[in-house]
Amino acid sequence: MPSGNRLTQKETTETMEQRVVTLFHRSIEATMNAGELLAPLIAEASEMIVHTLLAENKLLICGNGLSGALAQSFSAQLMGGFERERPGLPALALNGDAITTGTVARNHGRAESYARQVRALGHPGDLLVILSTDGRDSNLVQAIRAAHDRDMGVLALTGGEGEGDCTALLDVHDIELHVPSEVPSEVHQVHMLTLFCLCDLIDSSLFGGYED
């Protein structure tokens, strides 16, 4: 390729740096838009979780792929602590045990990978928390059905067009925190910040005060 058609090292670096700035701007815009839309629902969701915990019930949390990583992170923050010293809160990431999840999927099909755990571990008054970028995962759909069968509430963090199968199953007692974006990376980043907000509100409600 003639040298005249190639970017210089300096030009390449400047182009990459500008791309980084663009991505940061997109992230900020997506986060701000979602924050203004979801703030009342996030506050309501935190009250839902606090009510669950004060009734001595627990959270069962699940997601797939990167959403599964966020599910594990949320469980860890509730159990292990967020930004202050306080007792652990009862929360379990169903996707955190790869052996159990894999065994259930092998013996009963992937769609049952979480539902079977919900039926075994869930009790009336417990809360199922699901995370999905589009709300169409069959194993999350079945988990919601199992939760309702066990008289459990559901908190769904979703994204995409907002017409996924998970959304269709939610009832008036459930809460959906829907990120209006079809870009998975934007949905993940808003979900992560949403979980941080929930942790902060939960800690403040249970243990007092808001710390800046």
N, C-alpha and C positions, 0 to 999 in steps of 0.2 A: 504494500500500500504506500503511495507517495506520502512523503512526510507532511506535505501541505494539507492532507486530509486527516491527519492525526492531531488530537489535542495535545498540547504540551502538558508536562507534569503539573505545572502551575495551574493551567486551565482545568485540568482534571480534578485537582484538589479543590479549586474554587467551585466547580460544578457539584461536587459531592457535598461540600459544606453548605451550599445553597439548598441542596436537596434535604439535608438534615434540618435546616431552618424551616423549610416548607412542611416537613413532617411534624415538627414541634408545633407549628402554627395550626395544622390540621387537628392535632391532638388537643390543643387548648380549646379550639372552637367546638370540637365534638364534646369535650368534657363540660364546657360552660353551657352549651345548649341542653345537654342531658341533665345537668345539675339543676337548672331552672325548672325543667319539666318534672323531674323526679323528686325534688326536695320534699314535698308534702307526703309522697308515698314512702320515701325512705324513713321519714319520721314515724309514719304509721306502722311500717314494717318493724322498726325497732321496738315499738310498743307491743307488737304482736309477739316478738321474741321474748321481751321482758315478761310478759304475761305467762308465756310458756314456762320460763325458768322459775318464776315465783310460785307456779303451781307444782313445782318439783318434777317437771317433765323435761324432756331432752330434745335436741336437734339432731336429725339425720340429714346429712348433706351429701350431694352427689353431682357429678358432671363428667363429661368425657373430654379427653385430650387436654388442651390448655384450661378448659373450664374445670376439669377434674383437678388440675393443679391449684386453681383458685379455691375449689371446695376444700382441699386439704389445708390450704393456707388459712382459710376462715376457721376451720375446726381447730387448727393449732393455736390461733390467736384467742379463741374462746377458752380453750382448755388451758393453754400455757400462759396466757396473759397478753395484753395489748401494749399499752403505754404506761401502765401503773401496776403496782403490786396489789394483787387481789386473788381471792380463791379461784380455782379453776371452775369453768362452767361446762355442764354436760353437753358435749357435742361430738359427733362421730362422722367422719368422712367415709361413706360406704365404698368409694372407689380407692380408698387408701390401702386396702388389703387385697393385693393382686391375686394371691392364691385363692381366696374365697370367691372373688369376683370371677376369676377364670374358671374355677370349678363349677360354679353355678351356670355360667355361660355355656360350658361344654356339655353339662348334663341336662340343662333345661332350655338352652337357647339364649342368645345375647339379649333378647328383649326382656328376659327375666333376671338379668344380672343384678339389678337393684331392687326390683319388686319383691323378690324372694327374701331379701334381707330386710326390707321394710316390714313384710309380714311376720318375720321371725323376731325382729328387734323392736318394732314400733308398738306403741300403746296409745289408747285414746288420750288426747291432749298433747301428744308429742307433735313436733313440727317438722315437716319435710322441706328442705331447701334444695332447689335444683338450679343449676346454672347451664345455660345453653345459648349459643350465638344465634340460633334460628328457631328453637323450640320444636324441632322435628325429630329428635332422637327417640327411637322406639323404646329404648330401655328407660328413658325418663318419662315417657308417656305411661308406660306400665307402672312405674314407681308412683306416679300421681294417683292412678287408679287404686293401687294397693294402699296408699295412704288414706284415701277417702274410705276405703273398706274398713280401715282400722280407726276411723273417726279422728284422723289427724288433719291438721291444717296444712296448707301448702304456701310457701313463699317461692315464687319463680322469678329468677333473673334471666331475662331473655333479650333477644335482639332481632334484627332483620325486619321483615315486613309486618310482623306482629300478627300473623294469621297461622301460626304453627299449631300442630296438634296439641301441644302442651297447653297453649292458651285456651283452646276450645274446651279443655277438661276442667278448667278452674271454675270454682263456684263463688258465690257472693261472700263466703267467709275467707277466701284465699286472697292473696295480694300478688300482683305481677309488677315487677320493675322492668319495664321494657325500654331498651335503648333504641331509638329510632335511627339505626344505621345498618346498612347491609355489608359494611366492611368489618370482617371478624376482628381485626386488630383493634379497631376503635371500640367495638363492643367489649372486648376483653379489658381494655384499659378503664372503661367506665365501670364495668363490673368490679374491678379491683378497687377503685376508689370508693364505690358504693359499699363494699364490704368493710373498708376502713371506716367509713362514716357510721355504719351499723355498729361496729366495735366501739367506737367512741361514744355513741348515744347509749348503747347498752351499759357500758361501764359507768357513765354519768348517772343513768337512771337507777342503777342498782347500788352504786357506791358513792354517789354524790359529786356534784360540781362538774363544770366544764373547764378543762385545762387547755389554755392556748399553747 
